[in-house]
Amino acid sequence: MKSSSKVLLLVPLISAYSNDLYAEIEPYSCRNGHFPSYQDMKLGFVREGASDRSYFYDDDKGCPYRDDCKEKAYIVPGDEVLVAKTQDGWSCVWYQGASDSFVGWMRSENLGLALYDSNYSLSDWVGNWRFIGTDTYLKITENRQAELNVSGKAYWSNGRGLTNFGSVDEKGIPDGMHLEVKSGDEIYDCKVHLRLVQEYLVVYDNKTCGGMNVNFDGVYLKKSS
């Protein structure tokens, strides 16, 4: 992962429980589907001096504390992650590989946090963003009213020929690292929330932006021009 001039300081990762809705329902939950909607979101990395292999741990009930929760997937010192929540010495992290993403619990002692400036210019948002490994995308442009236009499509397939899709095409003004766009009426409105965390765009919606099982939830990377 590339570095950024916005990184100011490296600090050890400390434990702080998130009051996220999913965390209240399933305290052990840490998986792709829920990850983008967690309210805490920080940029982290595997510390030098930590184990050569920092393994992911499953989020089944009773995990990540049992030895049989340990997965085969691991990352190494210097690898960059998103940290959604920490509790009892464990952190729920997202790692973006070349063609796929990995989500799971990881020992907090192996991680550090990168503190960075969360005030972004409009140009930082602008670009073509892709949810890697899917056909879902978002395109963000700037208009003359100093607003951002957000358009895109999301897809879901059952793998047997049925494909549902959804779309968004709205505008809004970001507040620091947050941007929300909304369309539709009060009952069937589509709300998409976007968080810019350095080079990652973390997106979740209210599940009314398209057909059954369709949503924009995910971590997006900007396509290079």
C-alpha positions, 0 to 999 in steps of 0.5 A: 500500500502506498504511503501518504503525506497526511500521516502525522504520527504512528501510535500503538493500537489501544482498546476502545469498545465500539457502541455500534449496533451490530456489536451490541447484537453480536459482540464477536461479529467481524465480517465483510457484510457488517464491516463498512457500517461500523462507526469506528474506522481507523487506518492501521498497520502491522507493526515491525517487531510483531510476529512475522505472521499476523493471523486472522481469527474467525468470528463464530460464537466464542471467537476469537479467543479459542485456538480453533478460531485461527484461520490460514490467512495472515498478513505481515509487518508493514501491511496496511489495514482498516480497523473498525473496532477493538475489544479485549485485546482484539481488533476487527480489521479489513485488509485489501489484497490485490484481488480480494479482501480479508476481514477478521479479528487480529491481535491488537498487540500486533497493530499500530494506528496511523494518525492523519488529517481527516479534512479532505478537499473536494479533489480528494473525493473525485474519481472512479471508485471500485469495490475490488472483486465485484462489478459495483462502482461509484463515480464522484465528480465535482460540480460548479456549486462546489458539490460532489456528484455521486453516481454508480451501480451495485450488483448482486447475483445468486450465481445461477443466472439471477442478477439484481442491481441498484443505482445512485445518482445524487449530489452532496457536500462532504463534512470532513471525512463524511459524505451522505447522499439521498434520493427518493421519498421519505418511505423508499429513500436511498441513503448512501454514506461514504467515509474517506479514510486516506486512500480508502472509501468506506461505503454503506447504505440503508438497503433501499437502493435497489433490488433484493440483496443489493447494496453498496456496502464495501471498501472501495479503491480509486482507479488510477487514470 
